[in-house]
Amino acid sequence: MNQQTIDVLGYQEILQEVGSFAITERAKNSIEGMRPTTNKKSIEHALNEVHEALQIMKISASVPIHTLNDMEQYIEQAKKGLYIRADQFTRVLSFLDHCNKLKRFMKDKQYAAPTIHLYAESIGDLNELEAELTRCLKHGQVDDYATKELSTVRKQLSIQLAKVKDRAQTMVKSKTFAPYLQEATVSERNGRYVFAVKREYRSKVKGTVIDSSASGATVFMEPKELEEMQESIEYLRIAEEHEVEKILYELTEKFLEQELAISIAMDTMHHYDVIFAKAKYSVSIDGERPMLNEDYIIHLKGARHPMLKGNAVPLSIQFGENDRALVITGPNTGGKTVTLKTIGLLTMMAQTGLYIPAEKGSSLHLFDRIYVDIGDGQSIEANLSTFSSRLLNIIDILKKTDNQSLVLLDELGSGTDPSEGMALAIVILEQLFEKGGTLFATTHYSEMKDFADRKEGFVNGSMEFDLETLRPTYRLLLGQSGKSQAFDIALKLGLHPQLIRKAQDISNKGEQSTIHTSSEVDLKDLHYVQQITTNKYARKTKQHKEVIEEKVAQFDRGDNVTITATNETGIVYKGPDSNGNYIVQVKGEKKAFNHKRLQLHIKGSELYPENYDYDIIFKSKTYRKVKKQLNRKHVKGLSLEDEE
């Protein structure tokens, strides 16, 4: 999947949300680095892991997973020849304890998780290391009884400290020092016992000044007699420190001896963390396990865009059995763009081994590639630079699309002249279809609806609009194209029915209005309507005694032309006749126009490839099927009636 698809569909945001359920930073990074795959066996295995994790969570949601960052740091630290400190070994002990808890936790989960419960068995026996660490450490420090040597040193140190303290207490109360002290107490500065001596008497006391008060009136002195005793204490402290380091080095060595087993335990812990993060995310979106197929079927039941949470309107679609391209129409903000993103995003999620927010039984094809061209989708205006950048993207998609590609195109051809945009949109869709892509495209162009009706393998769809509330329902309806709701909305809002009939007559070029209303119109209203709808442009007829030869404009079949009177576009079906009239297909209907009323817009040779079968444009699906049958062999009772 290319980066643009990931960005536009919001796939990375989904992974970040899944990662937020992970305990370890390593698992978060692994989840955010996941990408869709086409390996069906691998995906099914990942989905099965999530299923089993969900079964375990029904029994107990408290899975004993430990953070791994510290462990990775300690391994690197030990490899550099540095010992692991006593407080750090406390974290190691916690990890080893969680390893044992995880093994015990999974031991009786075989019936619920026959596959993933076995992963815990890969954690080796680390009990010996755990026991040695427990013996040597206590309250984050090396225990006195870690070794005999340490025990001996600490006992001697304790005795010496007690002697110094007792001697200091005796001295501070003696008459020798009492006259020079601010107070008859022994205090401690930098690990040494000192007396509080009045500044003016500092020369009377033999010893070393260790500190002074803030005011400077008192100095804290260590008497000479205590200094000599303190020196023996310092030697003992150095011996203690040396012995502690020796013990920590030995423990670090034992830790490194178990590096492989610890690494396997960390990998196992990490894998469980990823699996249960997926499972917890599935619960948060009320997800279900998607079915996977390789038959180009996209069957979503009650699917919801995962980022919309409770605001999403369920999407149901069954597509791919007979068609490979869906053209979706509907009003702005009607949900067309969200529909495209939901289909694309849920496909990517399924191929990543994630549950999707849809009902059970939803099935998705495994696509090698997903290409998207989705702009703002809600903007009314689009400037040239936007059109150009999107066209460059579409050209790239045209180059790369094949029969294993899902292509999502939003408002194809928008941002430029409508007639030109429509023509480009049709040509692009045809080319993508010919290359085998599975297509979903949204549009406002009515010509594209007609094109989808005629083209084999295409089907129309629309976003439903509720005329009662004058709001879109955001529901996708397959097999029908969306129509403009302008007349129905105008009637609903109170515009005079006769004005609506007039507007519809203009739209249908004089055809009988199809709008029905029970509203009553009084004679005064009708008289007014007749006045404003009078045709001011009566046709003038002249009889000519002479035939004036005119130069008839030449158009070829398939040329895209503009009807100058209405500024509509159509496609030349045949002509000209002796009077210079052409038959032009406009909005699916064939009508006659004099060459004077037609202006070339785009040559058919530029729109369609050489030897293009124009029956796809001008004939119905039924006509083409009958013709195809008769071309193969004679079918008794089957005849072909031309369609004009």
C-alpha positions in Angstrom: 0.0 0.0 0.0 1.4 3.4 -1.0 1.8 6.1 1.6 -0.9 8.3 0.0 -3.4 5.5 0.5 -2.3 5.1 4.1 -2.6 8.9 4.7 -5.9 9.6 2.9 -7.8 6.6 4.4 -6.5 7.3 7.9 -5.0 3.8 8.3 -2.1 5.1 10.5 -4.6 6.7 12.9 -6.3 3.3 13.3 -3.0 1.6 14.1 -2.2 4.3 16.7 -5.5 3.7 18.3 -4.8 -0.1 18.4 -1.4 0.7 19.8 -2.9 2.7 22.6 -4.2 -0.6 24.1 -0.7 -2.1 24.3 1.3 -2.1 27.6 4.8 -2.1 26.2 6.4 0.5 24.0 7.8 -2.2 21.9 4.3 -3.6 21.1 3.1 0.0 20.3 5.9 0.4 17.8 5.2 -3.0 16.3 1.5 -2.3 15.8 2.1 1.2 14.3 4.5 -0.5 11.9 2.0 -3.1 10.7 1.0 -3.1 7.0 -1.6 -5.1 5.1 -0.6 -8.4 3.5 -2.1 -10.6 0.8 -0.9 -13.8 2.5 -4.3 -15.3 3.3 -2.9 -18.0 5.6 -0.9 -15.4 7.6 -4.0 -13.1 7.9 -6.2 -16.0 9.0 -3.7 -17.0 11.7 -3.6 -13.4 13.0 -7.4 -13.2 13.1 -7.5 -16.5 14.9 -5.1 -15.2 17.5 -7.4 -12.2 18.1 -10.4 -14.6 18.4 -8.6 -16.7 21.0 -7.5 -13.6 22.9 -11.1 -12.4 23.0 -12.2 -15.8 24.5 -9.5 -15.5 27.2 -10.6 -11.9 28.0 -14.1 -13.3 28.7 -12.5 -15.4 31.4 -10.1 -12.8 32.7 -9.2 -9.4 31.4 -6.1 -9.1 33.6 -3.3 -10.6 31.5 0.1 -10.5 33.3 2.2 -8.6 30.7 5.3 -6.7 31.9 7.0 -3.6 30.4 10.1 -4.6 28.3 12.0 -1.3 27.9 14.1 -1.8 31.1 15.0 -5.4 30.2 16.3 -4.3 26.8 18.4 -1.6 28.5 19.8 -4.0 31.1 20.9 -6.5 28.5 22.7 -3.8 26.6 24.2 -2.4 29.8 25.5 -5.9 30.8 27.0 -6.5 27.4 29.0 -3.3 27.8 30.7 -4.7 30.9 28.7 -2.6 33.3 27.0 -4.2 36.3 23.3 -4.0 36.8 22.5 -2.0 40.0 20.6 -3.4 42.9 17.6 -1.2 42.3 17.6 -2.2 38.6 17.7 -5.9 39.6 14.4 -5.2 41.4 12.9 -4.6 37.9 14.4 -7.7 36.6 12.8 -9.7 39.5 9.5 -8.1 38.6 9.8 -9.2 35.0 10.8 -12.8 36.0 7.8 -12.9 38.3 5.5 -11.9 35.5 7.0 -14.6 33.3 6.0 -17.2 35.8 2.6 -15.6 36.3 2.0 -15.6 32.5 2.9 -19.3 32.2 0.5 -20.1 35.1 -2.2 -17.8 33.6 -2.1 -19.6 30.2 -1.7 -23.1 31.5 -5.5 -23.7 32.0 -6.6 -21.7 29.0 -6.3 -24.5 26.4 -10.0 -25.0 26.0 -10.5 -21.3 25.2 -7.3 -20.6 23.3 -5.8 -23.9 21.9 -3.2 -22.0 19.9 -2.0 -19.0 21.8 -2.0 -20.6 25.2 1.0 -22.6 23.9 3.1 -19.5 23.3 3.7 -19.3 27.1 5.4 -22.7 27.0 8.3 -21.2 25.0 9.3 -19.2 28.1 12.2 -21.1 29.6 12.9 -22.0 33.2 14.3 -18.8 34.9 13.6 -19.9 38.4 17.2 -20.4 39.3 18.1 -16.8 38.3 15.0 -15.5 40.1 15.9 -17.4 43.3 19.5 -16.1 43.3 18.3 -12.5 42.8 15.7 -12.9 45.6 18.4 -14.4 48.0 20.9 -11.6 47.3 18.6 -8.6 47.2 16.3 -7.0 49.8 14.3 -3.8 49.6 16.3 -2.6 46.5 19.7 -3.2 48.2 22.2 -6.0 48.3 21.3 -8.1 51.4 23.8 -8.4 54.3 23.8 -12.1 53.9 24.5 -12.2 50.1 28.0 -13.4 50.9 29.9 -14.2 54.1 32.4 -11.5 53.3 29.8 -8.8 53.1 28.2 -10.0 56.3 31.5 -9.8 58.1 32.4 -6.3 56.8 28.9 -4.9 57.6 29.1 -6.4 61.2 32.5 -4.8 61.8 31.2 -1.5 60.3 28.2 -1.5 62.5 30.4 -2.1 65.6 32.8 0.7 64.7 29.9 3.1 64.0 28.4 2.3 67.4 31.8 2.9 69.1 32.3 6.3 67.4 28.8 7.4 68.3 29.2 6.3 71.9 32.6 8.1 72.2 31.1 11.2 70.6 28.2 11.2 73.1 30.7 10.9 76.0 32.9 13.7 74.7 30.2 16.2 74.1 29.1 15.9 77.7 32.6 16.2 79.2 33.8 19.4 80.9 36.6 19.6 78.4 34.3 20.6 75.5 31.1 21.9 77.3 32.3 25.5 77.6 32.9 25.9 73.9 29.7 24.3 72.5 26.5 26.0 71.3 24.6 22.9 72.4 25.6 19.6 74.0 24.5 17.3 71.2 26.2 15.2 68.5 25.2 15.8 64.9 26.2 14.3 61.6 27.7 16.0 58.5 28.7 14.1 55.4 28.6 10.8 57.3 30.9 12.1 60.1 30.1 12.9 63.7 30.6 16.6 64.7 30.2 19.1 67.5 28.5 22.5 67.3 31.3 24.8 68.4 30.9 28.6 69.0 32.9 30.3 66.3 35.0 32.3 68.7 36.2 29.1 70.4 37.1 27.1 67.3 40.8 27.3 68.2 40.1 25.8 71.6 38.9 22.5 70.0 41.4 20.3 68.2 39.9 18.9 65.1 38.7 19.7 61.6 35.9 22.1 60.6 33.4 20.1 58.5 30.6 22.7 58.1 29.2 26.0 59.5 25.8 27.5 60.2 24.1 29.9 57.9 24.8 32.8 60.2 28.4 31.7 60.7 28.1 31.9 64.5 28.5 28.1 64.7 31.1 25.8 63.2 30.7 22.0 63.1 33.9 20.3 64.0 35.1 16.7 64.1 37.4 16.3 67.1 40.8 14.8 66.5 40.1 11.8 68.5 37.0 10.9 66.4 39.0 11.5 63.2 41.2 8.5 63.9 38.3 6.3 64.6 36.5 7.6 61.5 39.4 6.5 59.3 38.9 2.8 60.2 35.2 3.2 59.4 36.1 4.6 55.9 38.3 1.5 55.2 35.4 -0.7 56.2 33.1 1.2 53.9 35.4 0.8 51.0 35.6 -2.9 51.7 31.8 -3.0 51.8 31.4 -1.2 48.5 34.0 -3.5 46.8 32.1 -6.6 48.0 28.7 -5.2 46.8 30.2 -4.5 43.4 31.6 -8.0 43.3 28.2 -9.4 44.1 26.4 -7.3 41.5 29.0 -8.3 38.8 28.4 -11.9 39.6 24.6 -11.5 39.4 25.0 -9.6 36.2 27.0 -12.5 34.8 24.3 -14.9 35.8 21.7 -12.6 34.1 23.7 -12.6 30.9 24.0 -16.4 30.9 20.2 -16.4 30.6 20.1 -13.8 27.8 18.6 -16.2 25.2 15.9 -17.4 27.6 15.2 -13.8 28.7 15.0 -12.7 25.0 12.6 -15.5 24.2 10.5 -14.5 27.2 10.5 -10.9 26.1 9.5 -11.8 22.5 6.7 -14.0 23.9 5.5 -11.2 26.2 5.7 -8.8 23.3 3.6 -11.0 21.0 1.0 -11.5 23.7 0.9 -7.7 24.1 0.2 -7.2 20.4 -2.5 -9.8 20.3 -4.3 -8.6 23.3 -4.1 -4.9 22.1 -5.8 -6.0 18.9 -8.4 -7.8 21.0 -9.1 -4.9 23.2 -9.4 -2.6 20.2 -11.9 -5.1 18.7 -14.0 -4.7 21.8 -13.8 -0.9 21.7 -15.2 -0.8 18.1 -17.7 -3.7 18.6 -15.7 -5.5 15.8 -16.3 -8.8 14.2 -13.9 -11.2 12.4 -14.0 -10.5 8.6 -14.2 -13.4 6.1 -11.5 -13.3 3.4 -12.1 -14.2 -0.3 -10.2 -14.2 -3.5 -13.3 -13.9 -5.7 -13.4 -10.0 -5.8 -16.5 -10.1 -3.5 -17.0 -7.1 -1.2 -19.8 -8.0 1.2 -20.2 -5.6 4.1 -23.0 -5.9 6.5 -23.7 -3.0 8.8 -20.2 -1.7 8.4 -19.1 1.5 10.2 -16.2 3.9 9.7 -14.1 3.1 12.8 -13.2 6.7 13.5 -16.8 7.9 13.5 -17.6 5.8 16.6 -21.3 6.0 17.4 -22.0 8.7 14.8 -21.4 6.3 11.8 -24.5 5.2 9.7 -24.1 1.5 9.0 -23.1 0.7 5.4 -24.3 -2.5 3.8 -23.1 -3.5 0.3 -22.9 -6.8 -1.6 -20.8 -6.2 -4.7 -18.5 -8.1 -7.1 -20.5 -11.2 -8.1 -21.4 -9.7 -11.5 -19.9 -6.3 -11.6 -16.5 -4.7 -11.0 -17.3 -1.0 -11.0 -19.7 1.0 -8.9 -20.6 4.6 -9.7 -22.1 6.3 -6.7 -24.2 9.5 -7.0 -25.9 11.6 -4.4 -25.9 15.1 -2.7 -23.0 16.8 -1.2 -22.4 15.7 2.4 -24.6 12.7 1.6 -21.9 10.2 2.7 -20.3 9.3 -0.7 -16.7 10.0 0.5 -17.2 8.3 3.8 -18.5 5.2 1.9 -15.3 5.1 -0.2 -13.1 5.5 2.8 -15.0 2.9 4.8 -14.6 0.3 2.1 -10.9 1.0 1.6 -10.1 1.3 5.3 -11.9 -1.9 6.3 -10.2 -3.8 3.5 -6.8 -2.6 4.8 -7.8 -3.5 8.4 -8.9 -7.0 7.4 -5.6 -7.6 5.5 -3.7 -6.5 8.6 -5.4 -9.2 10.8 -7.7 -6.8 12.6 -11.3 -7.2 13.4 -13.6 -4.7 11.6 -16.6 -2.7 12.8 -19.2 -4.6 10.9 -21.7 -7.4 11.4 -20.7 -11.1 11.3 -20.5 -12.6 7.9 -18.9 -9.6 6.2 -16.4 -10.7 3.5 -13.6 -8.8 1.7 -11.4 -9.6 -1.2 -7.6 -9.6 -0.7 -6.2 -6.8 -2.9 -2.5 -6.5 -3.7 -2.9 -2.7 -4.0 -5.4 0.0 -3.0 -5.2 3.3 -4.9 -7.2 6.4 -3.9 -7.9 9.8 -5.3 -10.0 11.5 -2.7 -9.9 15.3 -2.3 -11.9 17.5 0.1 -15.1 15.8 -1.0 -17.2 18.6 0.6 -15.9 21.6 -1.2 -18.0 23.3 -3.9 -15.0 24.9 -5.6 -11.8 23.4 -6.8 -9.0 25.4 -8.3 -6.7 24.5 -11.2 -3.8 23.5 -9.0 -6.0 21.0 -7.1 -7.3 19.6 -10.4 -3.7 19.3 -11.8 -2.4 17.6 -8.7 -5.3 15.1 -8.6 -4.9 14.4 -12.3 -1.2 13.6 -11.8 -2.3 11.2 -9.1 -4.9 9.6 -11.4 -2.3 9.2 -14.2 0.0 7.4 -11.7 -3.0 5.2 -10.7 -3.7 4.4 -14.4 -0.1 3.2 -14.9 -0.1 0.9 -11.9 -3.6 -0.5 -11.8 -4.1 -4.2 -12.5 -6.6 -7.0 -11.8 -5.5 -7.1 -8.1 -6.1 -3.4 -7.5 -8.9 -1.6 -5.6 -9.4 1.9 -6.9 -11.4 4.5 -5.0 -12.1 7.8 -6.9 -14.0 10.7 -5.3 -15.7 13.2 -7.6 -13.7 12.1 -10.6 -13.2 14.9 -13.1 -14.2 17.7 -10.8 -12.3 21.0 -10.6 -12.5 21.8 -14.3 -15.0 22.5 -17.0 -17.9 20.2 -16.4 -18.2 18.8 -19.9 -14.5 18.2 -20.2 -14.3 16.8 -16.7 -17.2 14.4 -17.5 -15.4 13.2 -20.7 -12.2 12.6 -18.8 -14.0 10.8 -16.1 -15.6 8.4 -18.5 -12.4 7.7 -20.4 -10.4 7.2 -17.1 -13.0 4.8 -15.7 -13.1 2.8 -18.9 -9.3 2.5 -19.0 -9.1 1.4 -15.3 -11.9 -1.1 -16.0 -10.0 -2.5 -19.0 -6.9 -2.9 -16.9 -8.9 -5.2 -14.5 -9.3 -2.9 -11.5 -12.2 -3.1 -9.1 -13.6 0.5 -9.1 -15.6 2.6 -6.8 -16.2 6.2 -8.0 -18.4 9.0 -6.9 -19.8 11.7 -9.3 -22.2 14.5 -9.9 -22.2 14.0 -13.7 -25.5 12.6 -15.0 -23.6 11.4 -18.1 -21.6 9.0 -15.9 -24.8 7.6 -14.6 -25.9 6.9 -18.1 -22.5 5.5 -18.9 -22.6 3.1 -15.9 -26.1 1.9 -17.0 -24.8 1.0 -20.5 -21.4 -0.4 -19.7 -21.2 -4.1 -19.0 -19.6 -4.7 -15.6 -20.7 -1.3 -14.2 -23.5 -0.7 -11.8 -25.0 2.5 -10.4 -25.5 3.3 -6.8 -26.8 6.3 -4.9 -26.8 7.8 -1.4 -30.4 8.0 -0.1 -32.1 11.3 0.5 -35.1 11.7 2.9 -37.5 14.2 1.4 -39.5 14.3 4.6 -36.6 15.6 6.7 -34.7 17.2 3.7 -31.6 15.4 4.9 -29.4 12.6 3.6 -29.8 9.3 5.3 -26.2 8.3 4.4 -27.5 4.9 3.2 -26.0 3.4 0.0 -28.6 2.1 -2.5 -27.3 -0.2 -5.2 -28.7 -0.6 -8.7 -30.1 2.9 -8.9 -28.6 6.3 -9.7 -29.2 9.3 -7.6 -31.4 12.0 -9.2 -31.4 15.7 -8.6 -33.7 16.4 -5.6 -34.1 20.1 -6.6 -37.7 19.9 -7.8 -38.9 17.7 -4.9 -37.1 19.9 -2.4 -38.5 23.1 -4.0 -42.1 21.6 -3.8 -41.5 20.6 -0.2 -40.3 24.1 0.7 -43.4 25.7 -0.8 -42.5 26.8 -4.4 -45.6 27.1 -6.5 -46.3 23.7 -8.3 -46.9 25.4 -11.7 -43.4 27.0 -11.5 -41.9 23.7 -10.7 -43.8 22.2 -13.8 -42.4 25.0 -15.9 -38.9 24.4 -14.7 -39.3 20.6 -15.3 -40.6 21.2 -18.8 -37.5 23.2 -19.6 -35.3 20.5 -18.1 -37.1 17.8 -20.1 -37.2 20.0 -23.3 -40.9 20.1 -23.5 -41.7 16.5 -22.3 -44.7 16.0 -20.0 -44.0 16.8 -16.4 -43.7 13.8 -14.1 -44.2 15.7 -10.9 -47.4 14.9 -9.0 -49.0 17.1 -6.3 -52.3 17.3 -4.6 -51.9 21.0 -4.1 -54.8 23.1 -5.4 -54.1 26.2 -7.5 -56.8 28.9 -7.9 -57.6 30.6 -11.2 -55.7 33.8 -10.2 -52.6 31.8 -9.6 -52.9 29.9 -12.9 -53.4 33.2 -14.8 -50.2 34.6 -13.3 -48.3 31.4 -14.1 -49.5 31.4 -17.7 -48.3 35.0 -18.1 -44.8 34.3 -16.9 -44.5 31.1 -18.8 -45.7 32.3 -22.2 -43.3 31.3 -24.9 -41.8 34.5 -26.3 -39.9 32.7 -29.0 -42.5 31.4 -31.6 -41.2 29.3 -34.3 -41.1 31.0 -37.7 -41.7 29.0 -40.8 -41.0 30.0 -44.4 -41.6 28.3 -47.6 -38.7 28.5 -50.1 -39.2 28.1 -53.8 -35.5 27.5 -54.2 -33.2 25.1 -52.3 -30.3 27.0 -50.9 -27.3 24.8 -50.6 -25.6 25.1 -47.3 -22.3 23.8 -46.0 -23.2 21.1 -43.4 -20.9 20.8 -40.4 -19.4 17.3 -40.3 -19.5 15.2 -37.2 -18.5 11.6 -36.7 -20.1 8.9 -34.6 -18.9 9.2 -31.0 -18.1 12.9 -31.2 -18.9 14.8 -28.1 -20.9 17.9 -29.1 -22.6 20.8 -27.3 -26.2 21.7 -28.1 -25.8 25.5 -28.3 -29.4 26.3 -27.3 -29.2 24.6 -24.0 -25.5 24.2 -23.5 -25.9 20.5 -22.8 -23.5 17.9 -24.1 -24.3 14.8 -26.1 -22.8 12.1 -28.2 -23.3 11.8 -32.0 -25.2 8.6 -32.9 -25.6 9.0 -36.7 -26.1 11.6 -39.4 -26.3 13.9 -41.2 -29.4 13.3 -43.3 -30.3 15.3 -46.4 -31.4 18.3 -44.2 -28.2 18.3 -42.2 -29.8 16.8 -39.1 -27.9 14.5 -36.7 -29.2 12.0 -34.1 -27.5 12.9 -30.8 -27.8 10.9 -27.6 -28.4 13.3 -24.6 -28.9 11.9 -21.1 -29.6 8.4 -22.5 -32.2 9.7 -25.1 -31.7 10.0 -28.8 -32.9 13.3 -30.4 -32.6 15.1 -33.7 -30.7 18.3 -34.0 -29.7 20.4 -37.0 -26.0 20.8 -37.5 -26.4 24.6 -36.9 -27.4 23.9 -33.3 -24.4 21.7 -32.7 -20.8 22.6 -31.8 -17.9 20.1 -31.6 -16.7 19.7 -28.1 -14.3 16.7 -28.1 -13.6 14.4 -31.1 -14.6 10.8 -30.5 -11.2 9.7 -31.6 -9.8 11.5 -28.6 -12.3 9.9 -26.2 -12.4 6.3 -27.3 -9.8 3.8 -28.6 -9.6 2.6 -32.2 -12.3 0.0 -33.1 -14.3 0.9 -30.1 -17.7 -0.8 -29.8 -20.2 2.1 -29.7 -23.0 -0.3 -28.9 -21.8 0.1 -25.3 -22.8 3.7 -25.5 -25.9 3.7 -27.7 -27.5 0.3 -27.0 -29.1 -1.3 -24.0 -27.6 -4.2 -22.1 -30.5 -6.5 -23.4 -29.8 -5.5 -27.0 -26.1 -6.2 -26.6 -26.7 -9.6 -25.0 -29.1 -10.7 -27.8 -26.7 -9.5 -30.4 -23.8 -11.4 -28.8 -25.9 -14.6 -28.7 -26.9 -14.3 -32.4 -23.3 -13.6 -33.4 -22.3 -16.9 -31.9 -25.1 -19.0 -33.4 -28.7 -19.0 -34.5 -31.2 -19.1 -31.7 -34.7 -20.2 -32.6 -37.3 -17.6 -31.8 -34.7 -15.0 -31.0 -34.6 -11.8 -33.1 -32.9 -8.5 -32.9 -34.9 -5.3 -33.1 -32.9 -2.2 -33.7 -33.0 0.5 -31.1 -33.3 4.2 -32.1 
